[in-house]
Amino acid sequence: MADIEVKSAALDGGKVRSLVVAMVGLADRTIDRETALAWLAGGHSLIPCSGHGHHRSRGPAIERIEVEGAAYLRTNTRAEAADDVHFPGGHR
C-alpha cells in the first residue's frame, strides 16, 4: 500500500474531476476521480500536501465516504453527498 501525496485537486460541480499526485521517487501524475476512489478502496492513503521542501505540510487523509450507495472523496467524515477536499493552510 502506498502513501500518496496529493498536490492539487480540480473540482467541478461538487465532485473531484482530477487530482495531481506524487509517489516517492516518481514524477507527478494526474488521476481521475474513479482512480482515486479505487486506490482508496485498495488501501492506499491519499494525503493532501502543500508547501515545498522543508516547509511541506501534510493535511488529514482523503477518505472514501459512502452516502446512499455512492462513494465520495472527503477530508472529513461527514456523510454528505459531495466531494470535499481541503489542503493544509486553508487551500482547496
Secondary structure, 3 states (H helix, E strand, C coil): CCEEEEEEEEEECCEEEEEEEECCCCCCEEEEHHHHHHHHHCCCEEEEEECCHHHCEECCCEEEEEECCEEEEECCCCCCCCCECCEHHHEC
